């Protein structure tokens, strides 16, 4: 997710509690979505779509926080 800004990502994870909390939640959702898609943790399509929407919403929030930190 933001691999091209690795230094800034690490800095925000270490120094910004809101960013770290959202980043951790995004990582958790990513694991759950991947497990559902691979079939190791089956779930209904509606539940999977809700997880994907939340994951995307958090990714957008992380992008906003990163852009603000760069400004």
C-alpha positions in Angstrom: 0.0 0.0 0.0 2.1 3.2 -0.1 5.4 1.4 -0.8 6.8 4.3 -2.8 6.6 6.4 0.5 8.1 3.9 2.8 10.1 6.4 4.9 7.1 8.6 5.5 4.9 5.6 6.2 7.3 4.3 8.9 7.6 7.8 10.4 3.8 8.2 10.7 3.3 4.7 12.1 5.8 5.6 14.8 4.7 9.1 15.6 1.0 9.4 14.8 -1.4 7.4 16.9 -4.4 8.0 14.6 -2.3 6.9 11.6 -1.0 3.8 13.3 -4.5 2.8 14.5 -5.9 3.1 11.0 -2.9 1.4 9.4 -3.3 -1.6 11.8 -7.0 -1.8 11.0 -6.3 -1.7 7.3 -3.8 -4.5 7.7 -6.3 -6.6 9.7 -9.0 -6.0 7.0 -6.5 -6.9 4.3 -5.8 -10.3 5.9 -9.5 -11.0 6.4 -10.4 -10.1 2.8 -7.5 -12.2 1.5 -8.5 -15.2 3.6 -12.1 -14.9 2.4 -11.1 -14.6 -1.2 -8.8 -17.7 -0.9 -11.5 -19.6 0.8 -9.6 -20.2 4.0 -12.2 -18.1 5.9 -15.4 -18.3 3.9 -17.9 -15.5 4.3 -21.0 -14.3 2.5 -20.6 -11.9 -0.4 -22.3 -9.0 1.4 -20.0 -9.3 4.4 -16.9 -9.5 2.1 -18.1 -6.4 0.2 -18.6 -4.5 3.5 -15.0 -5.4 4.5 -13.7 -4.2 1.2 -15.5 -0.9 1.5 -14.2 -0.3 5.0 -10.7 -1.2 3.8 -10.9 1.2 0.9 -12.3 4.0 3.2 -9.4 3.5 5.6 -6.9 3.5 2.8 -8.3 6.8 1.6 -8.0 8.2 5.1 -4.4 7.1 5.3 -3.7 8.8 2.0 -5.2 12.0 3.3 -3.0 11.8 6.5 0.1 11.1 4.4 -0.6 14.0 2.1 -1.1 16.3 5.1 2.2 15.2 6.6 4.0 15.9 3.3 2.6 19.4 3.1 
